[in-house]
């Protein structure tokens, strides 16, 4: 599972708001414990999908294994956090590299 930077930012902001609310209702010691847990979650978000640092990234949602192996694995828009192509984020499988791959595959099967 890979989260976009916007999703990570949203979660981090939500945790900050939660900490503000908690600080008004709980004793200081419990607030510190919750803050430590929240920081742990934020750290995990930063490392989510980072893999082993060998390049490449996680298979984006909605992308078949074939597309990932034949197209995405060599695409420069694939990062350790996932695909950064705006088209793929909204419409998985509709980016130019995958469309070109599918057209070439159809042409090879016809001829």
FENPEJO-V376627 format. One record per residue. N is the residue number from 1. OMEGA is omega in degrees with one decimal (NA if undefined). D_LAST is the distance of its C-alpha to the last C-alpha in Angstrom with 1 decimal. Layout:
n = {N & N}
omega = {OMEGA & OMEGA}
d_last = {D_LAST & D_LAST}
This chain:
n = {1 & 2 & 3 & 4 & 5 & 6 & 7 & 8 & 9 & 10 & 11 & 12 & 13 & 14 & 15 & 16 & 17 & 18 & 19 & 20 & 21 & 22 & 23 & 24 & 25 & 26 & 27 & 28 & 29 & 30 & 31 & 32 & 33 & 34 & 35 & 36 & 37 & 38 & 39 & 40 & 41 & 42 & 43 & 44 & 45 & 46 & 47 & 48 & 49 & 50 & 51 & 52 & 53 & 54 & 55 & 56 & 57 & 58 & 59 & 60 & 61 & 62 & 63 & 64 & 65 & 66 & 67 & 68 & 69 & 70 & 71 & 72 & 73 & 74 & 75 & 76 & 77 & 78 & 79 & 80 & 81 & 82 & 83 & 84 & 85 & 86 & 87 & 88 & 89 & 90 & 91 & 92 & 93 & 94 & 95 & 96 & 97 & 98 & 99 & 100 & 101 & 102 & 103 & 104 & 105 & 106 & 107 & 108 & 109 & 110 & 111}
omega = {178.0 & 177.3 & 174.8 & 177.7 & 178.7 & 178.5 & 177.6 & 179.0 & 178.8 & 179.2 & 179.5 & 178.5 & 178.5 & 177.6 & 178.0 & 177.3 & 178.4 & 179.2 & 177.6 & 178.9 & -179.6 & -177.4 & 178.2 & -171.9 & -175.4 & 174.4 & -174.5 & -178.4 & 178.6 & 177.7 & 179.4 & 177.8 & 178.8 & 179.6 & 178.1 & 177.7 & 179.4 & 178.1 & 176.3 & 177.7 & 179.7 & 177.9 & 178.2 & 177.8 & 179.5 & -177.7 & -176.5 & 177.2 & -177.8 & 176.4 & -176.1 & 178.5 & -176.3 & -177.8 & -178.5 & -179.5 & -179.8 & 178.2 & 178.7 & 177.8 & 177.8 & -179.6 & -179.6 & 177.2 & 179.9 & 179.5 & -178.3 & -177.9 & -173.4 & -173.6 & -171.1 & -176.0 & -179.4 & -177.8 & -178.9 & 178.8 & 177.1 & 179.9 & 176.7 & 178.6 & -178.5 & -178.2 & 179.1 & 178.4 & -176.0 & 178.9 & -178.8 & 179.3 & -179.3 & -175.3 & -178.2 & 178.3 & -177.6 & 178.0 & -177.2 & -179.1 & 179.7 & 178.0 & 177.2 & 178.1 & -179.2 & 177.8 & 178.8 & 178.9 & 178.1 & 179.6 & 179.5 & -179.5 & -179.6 & -172.5 & NA}
d_last = {38.6 & 38.6 & 40.8 & 40.4 & 43.3 & 44.4 & 44.6 & 46.6 & 48.9 & 49.5 & 50.5 & 52.7 & 54.4 & 54.9 & 56.6 & 58.9 & 60.0 & 60.5 & 62.7 & 64.8 & 65.5 & 66.2 & 68.6 & 70.7 & 71.0 & 71.2 & 73.5 & 72.6 & 71.9 & 69.3 & 67.7 & 67.3 & 65.6 & 63.2 & 62.6 & 61.7 & 59.3 & 57.7 & 57.4 & 55.7 & 53.2 & 52.5 & 52.1 & 49.6 & 47.6 & 47.5 & 46.1 & 43.8 & 40.3 & 41.4 & 40.2 & 41.3 & 40.9 & 38.0 & 35.8 & 33.0 & 34.2 & 34.0 & 31.0 & 31.4 & 32.1 & 29.1 & 26.6 & 24.6 & 25.0 & 21.3 & 21.6 & 24.9 & 23.8 & 20.6 & 21.9 & 25.5 & 27.0 & 26.2 & 27.0 & 30.3 & 31.3 & 31.7 & 35.4 & 37.5 & 38.4 & 34.8 & 32.4 & 34.3 & 31.5 & 33.2 & 30.1 & 29.3 & 33.0 & 32.9 & 29.3 & 27.8 & 24.1 & 24.1 & 24.7 & 22.5 & 21.3 & 20.1 & 18.5 & 16.6 & 15.6 & 14.4 & 12.4 & 10.7 & 10.2 & 8.8 & 6.3 & 5.4 & 5.7 & 3.8 & 0.0}
